[in-house]
């Protein structure tokens, strides 16, 4: 059976799925100002690459490749860290009659001014802010410590150089803040009562054992993926590969379109998306991320297709249906509404060949 998740490099259907995941994370972490920009960005079409000549390859040794699988271990500390994270996410906030401290959630009214004039995005009422979260510019949260409910605080601050709003970059401003409420974070205690309320288990020990097994499974999957990556790299290094520039260019255009469309889905242009996702300007993003991905796609296809041809590995309708089932689509036709036949078959062939290479490797 094909493995559901395989990643040597980003290609085809796998690339689309991974980019969607990364883009979502980047968008969630973006500031309100960016997130509220117009989402009506232009989208680009991707090309069908089924007729593209990827180049030539002289395949080297691909059977009995020797690799080492990393030992897998889960410690009690790792389990405790995961559980603590879940406890933190279950925390509640209770109003307290004391001064603001780190970790408190404060409800605020604030108004920001520059040279006595209110600036866009600098005013809000009833805003909940967790002290220590780093949501606001340096000095804002620190300046509220020691205040209590009903206090009015004036904060003389400076926006950092390079701030996303160029009009505020490096500028001195004043925030007049009213503290409406102060709430203390209450993290639940890990005990049988908590476990019974929040999970399907009865005791803390059962809950911990489940976390242990889940983490062990995840680490095993990571170790297996690394084995597959190592196998592929050895096969690649032992082969002579000459990718065609035309194929690299065609893949680059598709990668560019995919990232551009993902950015548009979150109301961003590619430049903003590149900064949020990779922390670099758009030209650096193209040179250091997109172009290597495009070349890697072509190189990978040459290796995969060469092994498939040598071993007579083919794709059946059952293979396509299996992927549709794994991804939650009721039929292959429904899956092909969001992915091309080429991308689907590319994904399937990559998985089938990598399964073959893994089964025929020497894993220590």
Secondary structure, 3 states (H helix, E strand, C coil): CCCCCCCCCCCHHHHHHHHHHHHHHHHHHCCHHHHCCCCCCCCCCCCCCCCCCCEEEECCCCCCCEECCCCCCCCHHHHHHHHHHHHHHCCEEEECCCCCCCCCEEEEEEEEEECCEEEEEEEEEEEEEECCCCCCCCCHHHHHCCCCCCCEEEEEEECCCCCCCCCCCCCEEEEEEEEEEEEEEECCCCCHHHHHHHCCCCCHHHHHHHHHHHHHHHHHHHHHHHHHHHHHHHHHHCCEEEECHHHHHHHHHHHHHHHHHHHHHCCCCHHHHHHHHHCCCHHHHHHHHHHHHHHHHHHHHHHHHHHHHHHCCCCCHHHHHHHHHHCCCCCHHHHCCCCCHHHHHHHHHHHHHHHHHHHCCEEC
